[in-house]
Amino acid sequence: MADFHQEPQITTLHALYEAFDQGEYLGNLERRLESHARHDHMCLLLPSLFSEISNGDVLDRIVERIAEVRYLRSIVVALGGASDESQFREAQRYFGRLARPDCRVRVVWVDGPRVQNLLRELEEREIPTGMQGKGQSVWVSLGYLFARDEANTIALHDCDIVTYDRIMLGRLIEPVANPNNAFQFCKGYYARISPDEFAMKGRVTRLFVTPFVDTLSRVMCTQGMPELQRFFEYHRGFKYPLAGEFCFTSDLARGLNIAYDWGLEVATLSQVYDQLTRRQVAQIDLAPNYEHKHQELSPDDTSKGLHRMVVDIAKFYLTYMRSHGVPLDDAYLDMLLHTYYQTALTYVRKYSYDADVNNLAYDLYAEEAAAGHFRGFLWDAWMQTKGPQEAKLIPSWNRVAYSFPQVYERLLEAVEADQADCC
């Protein structure tokens, strides 16, 4: 059962419905969304790797649940990892079952020759387009949506959610789509407990992001930097800042720079902080539990697993601090990583109490060891971000369209030509 706690800077929408009949709740929720759909074009953006199509136990269930809703007016799949036309055709057939007379489905072949040619042209015009990955795929697909100029509300979630259901989708969209609300951005959150191991997951959020942001907030306070203190308190207010599920208005999305590394989620929160007032931002409890694929720690390889994730996230925060007047050097980082580590150990102890009272497995030594690894990863991030480094952000579509007014027409032509070839 959820509590009633509200964060100072943003609105928290709790899962109070869990105390009552969930079938009745879902019916009422979807009726409200269908009513909103009369004046609000709602779009679902699905970043998906081609390899996920073969994961029938997960993606099949997601597609089946989405096919049951009647309030979406368009679905755009940001397809990555499709190396040739035959794979793109297969993806089109797979997601094509979501199409209805009142719901258009488009698969954006990000790695296809037409889109790639356009990206190269943008690079030649000195407009950075990032690197292959989720961030770039989302950015390209958002550009396609803006080129169509139809969607008012855009929801985004991953395609590896084991515990997916229609309540999760409806709750993600409703706060932004509801015309009685002022929200332009809503972030999902949830508990992450492995149903097989009966153990807490989400190590990077629990053991790195939360204690690190806490550390930064306190350090900024002691050093008399109230603006940065508020920034980190805002980040700390999100219960699951690395959640891949969020919903925003198209007006907001047009002005967002998109990160193309593992800093995508925290960079998005930072962009929202810069562009909206706090009353326009919400977070919502999406599910009693959330399960998806897990990453390896990879302590010896900065290019993969949780090692890369922590490094990318830390690099974003460190770059943000430097760009807002914090003179970082080796001694400063040495202080930060030791302060972070002590804060993380405090959280480890709290998690152990929480696990114990809930009869969950909890390896105190492994959690402390992970925090120790993350401390080292923070130093790796500092070594990589020294010098004239900038955050890995793709410019907003507002900026791109200003520099290259024909870009929307060109992108629309490329995506629709891919659809026509494969229909």
C-alpha positions as CSV (number, residue, x, y, z in Angstrom):
1,M,0.0,0.0,0.0
2,A,1.4,3.4,-1.0
3,D,2.0,6.2,1.5
4,F,0.9,9.9,1.1
5,H,4.4,11.4,1.1
6,Q,4.9,14.4,-1.2
7,E,8.3,15.7,-2.4
8,P,8.9,19.5,-1.9
9,Q,9.6,20.3,-5.6
10,I,7.5,17.9,-7.6
11,T,4.1,16.2,-7.3
12,T,4.0,12.4,-6.5
13,L,1.0,10.4,-7.7
14,H,0.7,7.3,-5.5
15,A,-0.8,3.9,-6.2
16,L,-3.7,4.2,-3.8
17,Y,-6.0,2.3,-6.2
18,E,-4.3,-0.9,-5.1
19,A,-6.5,-1.0,-2.0
20,F,-9.6,-1.5,-4.2
21,D,-10.8,-3.5,-7.2
22,Q,-8.2,-3.2,-9.8
23,G,-10.4,-4.3,-12.7
24,E,-12.9,-1.6,-11.9
25,Y,-10.0,0.9,-11.6
26,L,-8.6,0.0,-15.0
27,G,-12.1,0.4,-16.6
28,N,-12.5,3.8,-15.2
29,L,-8.9,4.8,-16.1
30,E,-9.3,3.8,-19.7
31,R,-12.7,5.4,-20.1
32,R,-11.1,8.7,-18.9
33,L,-8.3,8.3,-21.4
34,E,-10.8,7.5,-24.2
35,S,-12.6,10.7,-23.3
36,H,-9.3,12.7,-23.4
37,A,-8.5,11.2,-26.8
38,R,-11.4,13.1,-28.3
39,H,-9.3,16.3,-28.1
40,D,-5.7,14.9,-27.4
41,H,-3.7,12.9,-29.9
42,M,-1.8,10.4,-27.7
43,C,1.2,8.7,-29.1
44,L,3.2,5.8,-27.7
45,L,6.9,5.7,-28.6
46,L,8.6,2.3,-28.2
47,P,12.4,2.1,-28.5
48,S,13.0,-1.5,-29.4
49,L,15.9,-3.5,-30.5
50,F,15.3,-6.0,-33.3
51,S,16.6,-8.8,-31.0
52,E,13.7,-8.1,-28.6
53,I,11.2,-9.3,-31.2
54,S,12.4,-12.9,-30.7
55,N,11.9,-12.6,-26.9
56,G,8.3,-13.8,-27.1
57,D,7.8,-14.2,-23.3
58,V,8.2,-10.4,-22.9
59,L,7.5,-8.4,-26.0
60,D,4.6,-10.5,-27.1
61,R,2.8,-9.8,-23.9
62,I,3.6,-6.1,-24.2
63,V,2.2,-5.9,-27.8
64,E,-0.9,-8.0,-26.8
65,R,-1.7,-5.5,-23.9
66,I,-1.2,-2.4,-26.1
67,A,-3.4,-3.9,-28.8
68,E,-6.3,-3.9,-26.2
69,V,-6.3,-0.1,-25.6
70,R,-8.4,2.3,-27.6
71,Y,-7.1,5.7,-26.7
72,L,-3.9,5.7,-28.6
73,R,-4.0,7.5,-32.0
74,S,-0.5,6.5,-33.1
75,I,2.3,4.2,-32.2
76,V,5.9,4.8,-33.3
77,V,8.5,2.1,-32.9
78,A,12.1,3.4,-32.8
79,L,13.8,0.3,-34.2
80,G,17.4,-0.2,-33.5
81,G,19.7,-3.1,-34.4
82,A,18.0,-4.0,-37.7
83,S,20.9,-4.5,-40.1
84,D,19.1,-5.2,-43.3
85,E,15.7,-4.8,-45.0
86,S,14.5,-8.4,-44.2
87,Q,14.8,-7.6,-40.5
88,F,13.0,-4.3,-41.0
89,R,10.2,-6.1,-42.8
90,E,9.9,-8.7,-40.0
91,A,9.7,-5.8,-37.5
92,Q,7.0,-4.1,-39.6
93,R,4.9,-7.3,-39.7
94,Y,5.4,-7.9,-36.0
95,F,4.3,-4.5,-34.8
96,G,1.8,-4.1,-37.6
97,R,-0.8,-6.0,-35.6
98,L,-1.2,-2.9,-33.4
99,A,-2.7,-0.9,-36.3
100,R,-6.3,0.0,-36.3
101,P,-8.4,2.4,-38.4
102,D,-8.0,5.0,-35.7
103,C,-4.4,4.2,-34.8
104,R,-1.5,4.6,-37.2
105,V,1.6,2.4,-36.6
106,R,5.0,3.3,-38.0
107,V,8.3,1.5,-37.5
108,V,11.2,4.0,-37.9
109,W,14.2,2.1,-39.4
110,V,16.9,4.1,-37.6
111,D,19.8,2.1,-39.1
112,G,18.2,2.1,-42.6
113,P,20.0,3.8,-45.5
114,R,17.5,6.6,-45.9
115,V,17.6,7.7,-42.3
116,Q,21.4,7.2,-42.1
117,N,21.9,9.4,-45.2
118,L,19.9,12.2,-43.6
119,L,21.9,11.8,-40.4
120,R,25.2,12.1,-42.4
121,E,23.9,15.2,-44.0
122,L,23.1,16.7,-40.6
123,E,26.6,15.9,-39.5
124,E,28.0,17.6,-42.6
125,R,26.1,20.7,-41.6
126,E,27.8,20.5,-38.2
127,I,24.6,19.4,-36.4
128,P,25.6,16.5,-34.1
129,T,23.3,13.4,-34.2
130,G,25.0,11.3,-31.5
131,M,25.9,7.6,-31.7
132,Q,23.9,4.5,-32.4
133,G,21.8,3.6,-29.4
134,K,18.5,4.2,-27.6
135,G,19.1,8.0,-27.3
136,Q,19.6,8.4,-31.0
137,S,16.7,6.1,-31.9
138,V,14.4,8.1,-29.6
139,W,15.6,11.4,-31.0
140,V,15.1,10.4,-34.7
141,S,11.6,9.0,-33.9
142,L,10.6,12.2,-32.1
143,G,11.7,14.1,-35.2
144,Y,9.4,12.0,-37.2
145,L,6.5,12.7,-34.8
146,F,7.2,16.4,-35.0
147,A,7.3,16.2,-38.8
148,R,3.8,14.7,-38.8
149,D,2.7,17.5,-36.3
150,E,-0.1,15.4,-34.9
151,A,0.8,14.2,-31.4
152,N,0.0,16.3,-28.3
153,T,1.0,13.8,-25.7
154,I,3.9,11.4,-26.1
155,A,4.5,8.4,-23.8
156,L,7.7,6.4,-23.9
157,H,8.6,3.0,-22.3
158,D,11.0,0.2,-23.0
159,C,10.2,-3.1,-24.6
160,D,11.7,-5.5,-22.0
161,I,9.2,-5.1,-19.2
162,V,8.3,-8.5,-17.8
163,T,5.5,-7.3,-15.6
164,Y,3.8,-5.0,-18.2
165,D,0.0,-4.4,-18.1
166,R,-2.5,-1.9,-19.2
167,I,-2.7,-0.1,-15.9
168,M,1.0,0.7,-16.2
169,L,0.4,2.3,-19.6
170,G,-2.7,4.1,-18.7
171,R,-1.2,5.6,-15.5
172,L,1.9,6.7,-17.4
173,I,-0.2,8.8,-19.9
174,E,-3.2,10.0,-17.9
175,P,-1.5,12.8,-15.8
176,V,-0.2,14.6,-18.9
177,A,-3.3,13.9,-21.1
178,N,-5.8,15.0,-18.5
179,P,-6.8,18.6,-19.4
180,N,-7.5,19.4,-15.8
181,N,-3.8,19.0,-14.9
182,A,-0.9,21.4,-15.4
183,F,1.6,18.6,-15.9
184,Q,3.8,18.6,-19.0
185,F,6.1,15.9,-17.8
186,C,5.5,12.7,-15.8
187,K,8.1,10.2,-14.8
188,G,7.3,6.6,-13.8
189,Y,8.6,4.9,-10.7
190,Y,8.1,1.5,-9.0
191,A,9.7,-1.1,-6.8
192,R,12.1,-3.6,-8.3
193,I,12.1,-6.9,-6.6
194,S,13.2,-10.1,-8.4
195,P,10.3,-12.6,-8.3
196,D,12.9,-15.4,-8.6
197,E,15.5,-14.3,-6.1
198,F,13.2,-12.4,-3.7
199,A,15.8,-9.7,-3.6
200,M,16.1,-5.9,-4.3
201,K,17.3,-4.9,-7.8
202,G,18.0,-1.5,-9.3
203,R,21.5,-1.3,-7.9
204,V,22.6,1.7,-9.8
205,T,19.7,3.8,-8.5
206,R,19.9,2.5,-5.0
207,L,23.6,2.3,-4.5
208,F,24.9,5.1,-6.8
209,V,22.5,7.7,-8.0
210,T,20.5,8.2,-4.8
211,P,23.5,8.5,-2.4
212,F,25.6,10.4,-5.0
213,V,22.9,13.0,-5.5
214,D,22.4,13.2,-1.8
215,T,26.1,13.9,-1.4
216,L,26.1,16.6,-4.1
217,S,23.1,18.3,-2.6
218,R,24.8,18.5,0.9
219,V,28.2,19.6,-0.5
220,M,26.5,22.3,-2.6
221,C,24.8,23.5,0.6
222,T,28.0,23.6,2.7
223,Q,29.8,25.5,-0.1
224,G,27.1,28.2,-0.5
225,M,25.7,27.2,-3.9
226,P,21.9,27.3,-3.4
227,E,21.1,27.1,-7.1
228,L,23.0,23.8,-7.5
229,Q,21.7,22.6,-4.2
230,R,18.1,23.0,-5.5
231,F,19.0,21.2,-8.7
232,F,20.3,18.2,-6.9
233,E,17.4,18.2,-4.4
234,Y,15.1,18.2,-7.5
235,H,16.9,15.0,-8.8
236,R,16.7,13.5,-5.3
237,G,12.9,14.0,-5.3
238,F,12.5,11.3,-8.0
239,K,12.0,7.9,-6.5
240,Y,13.4,6.1,-9.6
241,P,15.4,8.6,-11.7
242,L,16.7,5.9,-14.0
243,A,13.2,4.6,-15.0
244,G,12.8,4.4,-18.7
245,E,9.1,5.3,-18.6
246,F,7.9,8.9,-18.9
247,C,5.3,11.0,-20.7
248,F,5.5,14.6,-21.9
249,T,3.8,17.1,-24.1
250,S,5.1,17.5,-27.7
251,D,5.7,21.2,-27.0
252,L,8.1,20.3,-24.3
253,A,9.7,17.5,-26.2
254,R,10.5,19.7,-29.2
255,G,12.8,21.8,-26.9
256,L,14.7,18.9,-25.2
257,N,18.3,18.0,-26.0
258,I,18.6,14.2,-25.9
259,A,21.5,12.3,-24.4
260,Y,22.8,9.4,-26.4
261,D,24.5,7.4,-23.7
262,W,23.4,5.9,-20.3
263,G,22.9,9.5,-19.1
264,L,19.7,9.7,-21.1
265,E,17.3,9.6,-18.1
266,V,19.1,12.0,-15.8
267,A,19.9,14.3,-18.7
268,T,16.2,14.4,-19.5
269,L,15.3,15.3,-15.9
270,S,17.8,18.1,-16.1
271,Q,16.4,19.4,-19.3
272,V,12.9,19.4,-17.8
273,Y,14.3,21.2,-14.7
274,D,15.6,24.0,-17.0
275,Q,12.4,24.3,-19.0
276,L,9.4,23.8,-16.7
277,T,8.2,25.1,-13.4
278,R,8.0,22.5,-10.6
279,R,4.2,22.4,-10.6
280,Q,4.4,21.1,-14.2
281,V,6.4,18.0,-13.2
282,A,5.0,14.8,-11.6
283,Q,6.1,11.3,-10.9
284,I,3.7,8.4,-10.7
285,D,3.8,4.9,-9.2
286,L,3.2,2.6,-12.2
287,A,3.2,-0.9,-10.7
288,P,3.5,-2.9,-7.5
289,N,6.7,-4.4,-8.9
290,Y,8.7,-4.0,-12.1
291,E,11.0,-6.6,-13.6
292,H,13.2,-6.4,-16.7
293,K,16.6,-7.5,-17.8
294,H,19.6,-7.0,-15.5
295,Q,23.1,-5.7,-16.3
296,E,26.3,-7.3,-15.1
297,L,28.6,-5.2,-12.9
298,S,31.6,-5.5,-15.3
299,P,34.1,-4.0,-12.8
300,D,37.1,-4.3,-15.2
301,D,35.5,-3.0,-18.4
302,T,34.3,0.6,-18.6
303,S,32.5,-0.1,-22.0
304,K,29.7,-2.3,-20.8
305,G,27.4,-3.3,-18.0
306,L,26.8,-1.3,-14.8
307,H,30.4,0.1,-15.1
308,R,29.5,2.0,-18.2
309,M,26.1,3.0,-16.9
310,V,27.6,4.5,-13.7
311,V,30.4,6.2,-15.6
312,D,28.0,7.8,-18.1
313,I,25.7,9.1,-15.4
314,A,28.5,10.4,-13.3
315,K,30.1,12.2,-16.3
316,F,26.8,14.0,-16.9
317,Y,26.6,15.2,-13.3
318,L,30.3,16.2,-13.2
319,T,30.0,18.1,-16.5
320,Y,26.9,19.8,-15.3
321,M,28.7,21.0,-12.1
322,R,31.7,22.3,-14.0
323,S,29.4,24.2,-16.5
324,H,27.7,25.8,-13.5
325,G,30.8,27.2,-11.8
326,V,32.2,24.3,-9.7
327,P,36.0,24.2,-10.0
328,L,36.6,20.4,-10.1
329,D,40.0,19.0,-9.7
330,D,41.6,15.7,-8.4
331,A,41.4,16.8,-4.8
332,Y,37.7,17.8,-5.1
333,L,36.8,14.5,-6.7
334,D,38.7,12.6,-4.1
335,M,36.6,14.3,-1.5
336,L,33.4,13.6,-3.4
337,L,34.0,9.9,-3.9
338,H,34.9,9.3,-0.3
339,T,31.8,11.3,0.9
340,Y,29.7,9.4,-1.6
341,Y,31.0,6.1,-0.3
342,Q,30.1,6.9,3.3
343,T,26.7,8.0,2.3
344,A,26.2,4.8,0.2
345,L,27.2,2.6,3.2
346,T,24.5,4.4,5.2
347,Y,21.9,3.5,2.5
348,V,23.2,-0.1,2.4
349,R,22.4,-0.5,6.1
350,K,18.9,1.0,5.6
351,Y,18.2,-1.3,2.7
352,S,19.2,-4.3,4.9
353,Y,16.6,-3.3,7.5
354,D,14.0,-2.9,4.7
355,A,14.9,-6.3,3.2
356,D,14.8,-8.0,6.6
357,V,11.4,-6.8,7.6
358,N,10.0,-7.8,4.2
359,N,11.6,-11.3,4.3
360,L,13.8,-10.6,1.3
361,A,17.3,-12.0,0.6
362,Y,20.0,-9.4,1.2
363,D,23.7,-9.8,0.8
364,L,25.2,-7.0,2.9
365,Y,28.7,-7.8,1.8
366,A,27.8,-7.8,-1.9
367,E,26.0,-4.5,-1.6
368,E,28.9,-2.9,0.2
369,A,31.3,-4.3,-2.4
370,A,29.1,-2.9,-5.2
371,A,29.2,0.5,-3.6
372,G,33.0,0.2,-3.4
373,H,33.1,-0.6,-7.1
374,F,30.8,2.4,-7.9
375,R,33.3,4.6,-5.9
376,G,36.0,3.5,-8.3
377,F,33.7,4.0,-11.3
378,L,33.2,7.6,-10.2
379,W,36.9,8.2,-10.5
380,D,36.9,6.5,-13.9
381,A,34.2,9.1,-14.9
382,W,36.3,11.9,-13.7
383,M,39.3,10.8,-15.7
384,Q,37.2,10.5,-18.8
385,T,35.6,13.9,-18.4
386,K,38.7,16.0,-17.7
387,G,39.4,18.8,-20.1
388,P,37.0,20.5,-22.6
389,Q,34.5,17.7,-22.5
390,E,30.7,18.4,-22.9
391,A,27.7,16.3,-22.1
392,K,26.7,13.8,-24.8
393,L,23.6,15.6,-26.0
394,I,21.9,15.7,-29.4
395,P,20.4,19.2,-30.0
396,S,16.7,19.7,-29.6
397,W,14.5,19.5,-32.7
398,N,13.7,23.2,-32.3
399,R,17.3,24.0,-32.8
400,V,17.8,21.5,-35.7
401,A,14.8,22.8,-37.6
402,Y,16.0,26.4,-37.1
403,S,19.4,25.5,-38.7
404,F,18.0,23.2,-41.4
405,P,14.3,24.1,-42.1
406,Q,13.9,21.2,-44.6
407,V,14.7,18.6,-42.0
408,Y,11.2,17.6,-41.1
409,E,10.1,17.2,-44.7
410,R,13.2,15.1,-45.4
411,L,12.8,12.9,-42.4
412,L,9.1,12.4,-43.1
413,E,9.9,11.4,-46.7
414,A,12.6,8.9,-45.5
415,V,10.4,7.2,-43.0
416,E,7.3,7.0,-45.2
417,A,9.4,5.7,-48.1
418,D,10.7,2.9,-45.9
419,Q,7.1,2.0,-45.0
420,A,6.0,2.0,-48.7
421,D,8.8,-0.2,-49.7
422,C,8.0,-2.8,-47.1
423,C,4.2,-2.8,-47.2
